């Protein structure tokens, strides 16, 4: 009888120990994994205010072409006006009188570039072109980056102003 009671006691103790261990393991996994999934990927190189660099953008577009003063004047009317300010998860674009703030997320990064995606599906007059929702930003210095414009197939440069 004592042996049977002792065996029953040890079984109950073993089951309680296994359940407690499983609970502790689940808590440990939650403590480690949940913060990793909640913390968004960021890239400190983006943080700050960037101005469209008309000089570099236009120079890049005119490589190998003869100078056309009228074309250059039209290009100067387009480039150099956009200002973009990045925070950790949002960016604000300023163009002429229009100021808009959007959420974005960093999808990936390496030594030379960062890939971002708009978190919101904002409507654009270019939606009919079915362009990528990803933007690849290429850093060519700590204070300069460029990106390809899918709509125009050209490279636009930006310089850090803050």
ABEGO torsion letter per residue (X at the ends): XAAAAAAAAAAAAAAAAAAAAAAAAAAAAAAAAAAAAABBBBBAAABEBBBBBAAAAAAAAABGBBBBAAAAAAAAAABGABBBBBBAABBBBBBEABBBBBBBBBABBBAABBBBBBABBBBBAAAAAGBBABBBBBBABAABBBBBBAAAGBBBBBBBAX
